[in-house]
Amino acid sequence: MPRNLLIPDDEMRKITLFSLMMAAFMIFGFQQTDAKRKPDTLRVLYWNIQNGMWADQHNNYDNFVEWVRKYDPDVCIWAEAKSRYVSHQNVKMKEEDHYLIKGWGELAARYGHQYWEHGGHRDGFPQVVTSKYPIEVINQIVGEESDVIVSHGAGHFLLKIAGKKINIVTLHTWPQKYAFDAEDRKASIAEHGGDAYRLREMQYICQNTIGQSRNAEKELWLMAGDFNARSIKDKEIYGWPDDDSRYWVHNYILEYTPYIDVIRERYPDEFHETVSWPSRIDFVYCSPALYKMITDAYVVRDEWTGNIVKHEKFAFKYPSDHRPILVDIKLR
């Protein structure tokens, strides 16, 4: 079972303070979401859970498990799915103390998922897929040294459900303003090196997943992750010109793949941020055939995820620095 880490009294007071803050925010209310779903649907939940759900690991992940069970997803896609830091501290764990990723089978079973797999990764930021259905690993993507390194890795998985084959692609692109391979970081930032590197990662991921199919528009594909890039579809929020480098990643997806931006397509006149500031960097994309089967999709803003609270001393946030995205798909 997950370890119940000992927490000093001063840290416990901080945790209690955050709990009281969350309760206060609940009183004032947020945009609520409905956990219920229609029959015969496949529910997919994506969330960047910040360092292996760092905010709840001290609590044996009880809040996390209860929250997942509330929405009862059939498939979960977790970004940053590895334990990295001591509970409520900016102190890295020893490798032998990491519960995740090796503990995902045990943790997923607590919310009803029997199967789990992880994508390829070179560092401490893997993606994990858990499911009520068997998962076939098609490709664990890390990139090529001579071509482009996919910094946090990616994955291509296949689920066979109700006689249908559903391709799941997970990713988490490079987060910095300078390129992953930059020797001079300041010069790289000036040259939009981070945006260019994310574009190279995205090209590599798409070319090695959906780009391998000759009939992708008619097949069932879903791609989800933390893209660390903005979409030109949200340009009214950002106010940047159409040729801004921060749009490059999503311009490539929209122009060179059949993927549809699920949230923006369903809410063309609304902006649904996925972090604690006016920004959307988490996305779910679907092929046209799969998009037609979607009955509901939204960024989850409930009593736990509706407000993101920053730690008073460092950058980590509660319950995560990202919000989840939920998608319901009619399979029958």
C-alpha positions, 0 to 999 in steps of 0.5 A: 500500500502507499506509504503514509509519510510522516509530516512535520507539524508546521507542514501539517498546519499548511495542509490544514490551511489549504484544506480550509481554503478549499472548503471556503472556495466550495461555499462560494461555489464554482462551475459545477460538473455532472458526474453522471453519464448516459448509458453505453458510453466510454468515459475517458479522463485526462489529467496532468496530476503534478508529480504523481498527485503530490498533493494527496500522496500524504493522504494515501491518495484517498481524496484522489481515489474518491474523486476518480470513483465519483466520475467512474471513467473507463479509461484514465490518461495521467500526465506526470504520473511518477512520484518525485517529491516528499509530500508538501515539500520541494524535496526530491524523494529517494528513488527507492521511496517512489510509490509511482509509477510502479504502484499504479496497478495497486492504485488504479485497482482502488478506483476500479481499473484492472489494467495499466501501462506507461508511455516511453519516457527518459525522465521523471514525467511519464504518462500512464494509462489505466483502464477497465479494459485490456491495453495493448502497447503499440509504441513507447515513444522517446525519440531518436538521439540523431533526430529529436528527443521527445523530452517527456516521452509519449505513448501509443496504445490500443483498446478494443471495446465493444467491437471497436479499436480505439487508438490512444496517444499520450504526450507531454511536450517540452515546457521551457522557452529554450530548446531541449538541446540548446547550448546557449539558452538565452540565444535559444529563447530569443530564437523561439527555441522552445516553440521550435523544439515542441514543434519538432516533438509534435511532428515526430509523435504524429508521424509515428502514430496517426501518421502511420495510418492511411485511413486515420479520418475513419479510424478512432483516434484520441490524443491527449496531453500537456502540450505546453503550447497555445492554440490559434483557436484561442487567439482572442484571449492571447492577442498574439498575431497569427504567425506567433511561434507559440501557435506552431504546435497546434497549427501543425496538428490542425493543418497536417493531421485530421485531429479535431480540438474537442473542447474548442469544437464543442464550445466555439464561443467559450474559452475553457482554461486548463490551468490557474491563469487564462491559458489552455495548454491541455488538450484532447484531440479526436479523429473525425470518426471518433468526434462524431461519437462524443456525447459530452466533453468538458474541463472539470471544474468541481469542488476539488478542481475548480480552484487551484491553490498555490503553495505559499513557498514554492510553485507546486499547487493543490490539487494540481497545477492543471485541471482535468478533461473528461470526454464521453463517447457513445460506443453502441 
